[in-house]
């Protein structure tokens, strides 16, 4: 049986049982292989923009004799996926800007699915903000610390209320994670708080100019968001 990292394992658990999965940026194809072998999903489409990772995925799929259940496609985002072809689209392990590009460029295909599972490596607040503005409802969130990095992930479905100006604290840290007082989120908040305070201390020792003043204001705002988030643990 293929062994998943903790990050990939948490992502796989967010995929709804019985769904056809489209794994965007599949790399080695581990999540589709794991889910099909577990009997959690009937089939999957493993996609990647690069030929090298796709060839590795095909090799692994062949090793587990799952060629009849997992199809591989060379694809820039969801460009090679047809509307209604998948129930869940998983996009993980890439920057938030790249994920936003995929969501926007493949809007028709994305909106034809029942579920998105997303794990941006950066700019999570921008991804959540876009989802809220497009009317997606967050159905699940998780977070972990692995190999020296913090990872946030979420699942969501279309059909919710569109929020034109989402709450910045919820966009950054996730309402479900805050309400659950997730221990990894708390660790992350203190980590970021210490980082920002250290940067602010250094800026205070420098002579003000327009750039320094602007940076101080940005950091002050981020620290305010962190302090508001930490009130959930009171």
N, C-alpha and C positions, 0 to 999 in steps of 0.2 A: 504494500500500500504506500502511495506517495505520502511523504511527510511534509507538512506545511509549517512555515514559521508561525509564530503567534499572531503576527499581523495578518497573514493570509488566512489563518484559521478563523480569526474574528470576522474577516470579510466574508468568508464562505458561509458562516452562520447567518449572515444578514440576507442571503439569497433565499427567497421564498420557495419552499418545497413544491415540486411539480412544475416549476417554471422552466421555459426554454431560456437559456442564458446566452447573452452575447458579451464576451469578455474582451474589452477594448484595451489594447496594449498588453496582450496575454503573456508576453515574454516566454517563459518555459511551458506555459499551459497547465500549470499545477492546479489552479482552482477548478477549471472545468474537469480535469481528470479526477480530482478528489471527489467532486460532487456527483459525477456520473458513477464512479466506483461505489460510492456510498448509497446509491439509489435515490438520492435526494432530488435530482433533476433527470428528465428523460434524454435530453441531448443539449449540445452547446455549439456555439460558433466562436472559435478562438481567432481573434484578429490582431494584427500588428502592422505598423507602418513600415517596419524594417524586415527585410528578407531573412537576415540571420536569426533573430529570435523566433521567427515563424518556422524556420527549418528545425530549430531545437524543439519547438513545441510539437511539430509533426513526429519527430523521433520519439519523444516521450509518449505521445498518444499511441504510436505504433508499439512501443514496449509493453503497454497495457492492453493492447489489442482493442482499442476503442475507436478505430477509424470509422466505424459505422455509426458512432454516436456523437463524435466531435469533428466538426468540419473546420478547416483552417482557411483564412482569407487574408490576403494582403490588402490593407485598408488604411487610409488616412482618416482617423477617427471612425465615424460610422458610415463613411462614404460607400462602403461595399455591403451595407446592411439595408434590407428593404423594409418598408413600413409594415408593422405588424408581425415581423418575422421572429422577434424575440419578446419574451415577457419581462425579462429583467436585463438591464444593461449595467455592467460593472465597469467602472473606470477608476483605476487605482495606480498609485506609484508614479504620478507625474505632477508637475506644478499646477497650481490653481489656475494660472493664466491659460495653460494648455487645455485643461478640462473645460474652462469657460468657452474657449474657442470651439471645442468639439460640440458642446451643448448648443451653441448658437448656430454653427455651420450645419449641424445635423438636426435642426429644430423639428422638422416634420417627422423624421424617424424617431427621435427621442420622445416626442409627444404621443407616438403610437404605442409605446410600451406601458406596462402597468407599474414598473418599479425601476428606480435608479439606485445603485449602490456606489457611493463615491468616496474616495480617499485621496484628497489633494495633499501634496507634499508641502504646499505653501498656500498663502492667501485664502485660507478657509473662510475668512469673513466675507470675501468677495463672492465666493461660490454660494454661501448661504444667502447672501443678499440677493443674488440673481434668482435663486430658487424661490425665495419669498415673493419677489416681484413677479415671477411667472406663475405663482399660484400653486407651488408644490407644498405638500404637507410633510413634515419630517415624521417618519414612522419609527426610526430607531437611530441611536447614536452610541458610539463607544470610543474609547481612547486607551492607548497603551504607550509604554516606554520600552523600546527595544533597540539594542545595539547603539545606545547613546543618543537616540532620537525619540521625540514625542510624535505620535500619530493620532489624528482625529479621523473618524469615519462616520458616515451616516447613510441611512436608507430613506427614500422619500417616494411619494406618489403624487401624480397630478390631481387636479380637481379641488384644491383648497382655495382659500380666500387669497386674492392677490394683495400684497402689502407693498404700497409704493415707497414708504420710508420705513424699512425694518429697524428694529431695535439694535443698535450697534453692539451692545454687550452680548445679546443672544446670537448675533451673527458671528462674533468672535469665538464664543465659548460654548454655545449650544444649550438651549433651554433644558433638554432632557438631562444632559450631563450636570448642569447646575442644580436642577431639582433633585437629582439622585445623589448630589454631593459626591461626585465621582472622585475617588482618591487620587487618580493620576492627574485629573484636571487640577485639583488643589495643588499638587506638586508642581505642575506646569505654571500655575499662576504665581506661586512664590518664586519660581525660577525666573520668570519674565520680570516680575517686580524687582528682584535684585539686579537684573541686567539693566533695566531702565533707570533705576536709582543710581547705579554706578556711572552710567553715561551722563546723567544729569549732573552729578557731582563734578565730573570732568568739564562739562560745559560751563558750569558756574565759575570755574577758575579762568575762563577765557574772556577776552574783551568782546562785548556785544557788537554784532553787526546784524544785517537783515537775515542772513542765513542762520546764525546762531540763535537769534530770537525765535525764528520760525521753528527750528529744531526743538528748542525748549518747550514751545507750545505743543508740538506734536507729542513729545514724550509726556508732558503733563497730562494731556488728554488720555493717552494710553494707560497711564498710572491711575487715572480716575476710573476708567473702565475696569481695571483689575480690582481696585478697591470695592467697586460696586459688586463685581462678581463674587468677591470673598465674603460679602455679607450673607450669602447663602449658607455659610458654615457657622453663622452665629447662633 
